Amino acid sequence: MGVGIPDSLTSSLGRLLRPTEHDELLRSAVRLARLTFSASAASVFLYDEERDRLVFEASSGEGEDRLLGVAIPTGRGVAGWVFQTGETVLLSDVQADPRFDREFAQSTGYVPKVLMAAPLELEDRTIGVMEVLDPALQRFGEMAAVDLFTELAAQSAITLTLMAAARSLTRSAREGLTPWTRLEIALSRTEASDAAVDELLNALSKFVTATTGHGVT
């Protein structure tokens, strides 16, 4: 790798790695999950590798934004179980399931009766967990709802992958790397092969040359 980019596009590339853009991706993902299932709330936990914790990153609906930034052990509650097993789960009666963490639910200000949770996965790596609280299962049936939620989480994981990779570049950004270099590193961390990353970067370089008239260094 090692393809450069003209200064005319550095602002656009930098936008991809801005925290505000990441936050909007998260908000969109949880809103879609909540609306799809007419749920009372939906939320996303993302895995923080440095702390080995699941971090409450976004919420829509009941208790929205109340616990943003709170980190829990990867083995705690339903989210922890899903993160460790990689399985989607539907609890039709949370009070009867030992995996449900009532204390954490109470701290959010909303204790659900029904809960679905699915892993956010890329290839063989889990980057987080998505949950919906009190979904309207009668619209789909339980089995169909689980299948749909699993697929929705899979699509959301693809969208959030760049965000997760970009977050790990904070230190590199402070060291003065350009947005293009940061994008190159982020792409290299998305499980794509070196050849695929090179192909994308080279295609972008050719596009830049064709549309701006500037060569790429």
C-alpha positions in Angstrom: 0.0 0.0 0.0 1.1 3.6 0.3 -0.9 5.5 -2.2 -1.2 9.3 -1.6 -4.1 11.7 -2.3 -4.4 15.3 -3.4 -5.1 17.9 -0.7 -8.4 18.7 -2.4 -9.9 15.5 -1.0 -8.3 15.3 2.4 -11.3 17.1 4.0 -13.7 14.5 2.6 -11.6 11.6 3.9 -11.2 13.3 7.2 -15.0 13.5 7.5 -15.2 9.7 7.3 -13.2 9.5 10.5 -14.9 12.2 12.5 -16.5 11.2 15.8 -19.7 13.1 14.8 -20.1 10.9 11.8 -19.6 7.8 13.9 -22.2 9.0 16.3 -24.7 9.5 13.5 -24.0 5.9 12.2 -24.8 4.6 15.6 -27.9 6.6 16.1 -29.2 5.5 12.7 -28.5 1.9 13.4 -30.4 1.9 16.7 -33.3 4.0 15.4 -33.7 1.5 12.5 -33.8 -1.4 14.9 -36.4 0.2 17.2 -38.6 1.2 14.3 -38.4 -2.1 12.5 -39.7 -3.9 15.6 -41.9 -1.1 17.0 -39.8 -1.6 20.1 -39.8 0.6 23.2 -36.0 1.0 22.9 -32.9 -0.2 21.1 -29.3 0.1 21.9 -25.8 -0.8 20.8 -22.8 -1.9 22.9 -19.4 -1.8 21.2 -16.4 -3.8 22.3 -13.4 -1.8 23.7 -10.4 -4.0 23.3 -8.1 -2.0 25.4 -10.4 -2.2 28.4 -11.9 -5.5 27.5 -15.4 -4.0 28.1 -18.6 -3.6 26.3 -19.4 0.2 26.1 -22.9 1.5 25.9 -22.6 3.7 22.8 -26.1 4.6 21.5 -29.7 4.2 22.4 -33.1 5.1 20.9 -36.3 5.3 22.8 -36.8 4.7 26.6 -33.8 5.7 28.6 -32.2 7.2 25.5 -28.6 8.5 26.1 -28.9 8.0 29.9 -25.9 5.6 30.1 -23.8 6.6 27.1 -20.2 5.7 27.8 -20.9 3.2 30.6 -18.7 0.1 30.3 -19.7 -3.4 31.5 -17.7 -6.6 31.7 -17.9 -8.8 28.6 -19.5 -11.5 30.6 -22.3 -9.4 32.2 -25.9 -9.7 31.4 -27.6 -10.7 28.2 -25.2 -8.4 26.1 -22.2 -10.2 27.6 -23.6 -13.6 27.0 -24.4 -12.7 23.3 -20.9 -11.2 22.9 -19.2 -14.3 24.2 -21.4 -16.9 22.4 -22.0 -15.0 19.1 -25.7 -16.1 19.2 -28.8 -14.1 18.8 -31.2 -14.5 21.8 -34.9 -13.8 22.4 -36.0 -13.6 26.0 -39.8 -13.6 26.0 -39.8 -13.3 29.8 -36.7 -11.5 31.1 -37.5 -12.1 34.7 -37.4 -15.8 34.3 -33.9 -15.8 32.6 -30.8 -15.8 34.8 -28.8 -14.0 32.0 -30.9 -10.9 32.5 -29.2 -8.2 34.6 -32.0 -6.4 36.3 -29.7 -4.1 38.2 -28.3 -2.7 35.0 -31.7 -2.4 33.4 -33.0 -0.4 36.4 -30.0 1.9 36.1 -31.2 2.9 32.6 -34.6 3.8 34.0 -36.4 1.1 32.0 -36.9 -2.6 32.8 -38.3 -4.5 29.7 -40.5 -7.6 29.7 -39.1 -8.9 26.4 -35.6 -8.5 25.0 -33.8 -9.5 21.8 -30.0 -9.3 21.5 -27.7 -10.1 18.5 -24.0 -10.0 18.0 -22.4 -7.4 15.7 -19.9 -9.5 13.8 -17.4 -9.1 11.0 -16.0 -12.3 9.6 -15.1 -14.3 12.8 -14.8 -11.3 15.1 -17.5 -9.8 17.3 -17.3 -6.0 17.6 -20.4 -5.5 19.8 -24.0 -6.3 20.6 -27.3 -4.8 19.5 -30.4 -5.0 21.7 -34.1 -4.2 21.3 -36.4 -3.9 24.3 -40.1 -5.0 24.2 -40.3 -5.5 20.4 -43.7 -6.1 18.8 -43.2 -9.8 18.0 -46.7 -10.4 16.9 -45.9 -8.5 13.7 -43.5 -11.3 12.7 -43.7 -14.3 14.9 -40.8 -15.2 17.2 -38.7 -17.2 14.8 -39.1 -14.7 12.0 -38.3 -11.9 14.3 -35.0 -13.5 15.4 -34.0 -14.2 11.8 -34.8 -10.6 10.8 -33.0 -9.1 13.8 -29.9 -11.3 13.2 -29.8 -10.0 9.6 -30.3 -6.4 10.7 -27.4 -6.7 13.2 -25.2 -8.2 10.5 -25.9 -5.3 8.1 -25.3 -2.8 10.9 -22.0 -4.4 11.8 -20.7 -3.9 8.3 -21.6 -0.2 8.5 -20.0 0.2 11.9 -16.8 -1.6 11.1 -15.1 1.5 9.6 -16.1 3.4 12.7 -14.6 0.8 15.0 -11.4 0.8 13.1 -11.2 4.6 13.0 -11.6 4.8 16.7 -8.4 2.8 17.1 -6.5 5.4 15.1 -6.9 8.2 17.7 -3.3 7.9 18.7 -2.1 7.9 15.1 -4.1 11.0 14.4 -2.4 12.8 17.3 0.9 11.8 15.7 0.0 13.8 12.6 -1.0 11.2 10.0 -3.0 12.5 7.1 -6.7 11.5 6.7 -5.7 9.4 3.6 -3.1 7.5 5.6 -5.6 7.0 8.4 -8.2 5.7 5.9 -5.6 3.3 4.5 -4.9 2.0 8.0 -8.6 1.7 8.8 -9.3 -0.3 5.7 -6.5 -2.6 6.5 -8.2 -3.4 9.8 -11.5 -4.4 8.2 -10.5 -8.0 7.5 -10.1 -7.2 3.8 -7.0 -8.6 2.1 -4.1 -6.4 1.2 -4.9 -6.9 -2.5 -8.5 -5.7 -2.0 -7.4 -2.6 0.0 -4.7 -1.8 -2.6 -7.3 -2.2 -5.4 -9.7 0.2 -3.7 -7.0 2.8 -3.0 -5.6 2.6 -6.5 -9.2 3.0 -8.0 -9.7 6.1 -5.8 -6.4 7.4 -7.0 -7.3 7.0 -10.7 -10.7 8.6 -10.0 -9.0 11.6 -8.4 -6.7 12.0 -11.4 -9.5 11.8 -13.9 -11.8 14.2 -12.1 -9.4 16.8 -10.7 -6.5 16.6 -13.2 -4.0 16.3 -10.3 -1.6 13.4 -10.2 -1.4 11.3 -7.0 1.8 11.0 -5.1 
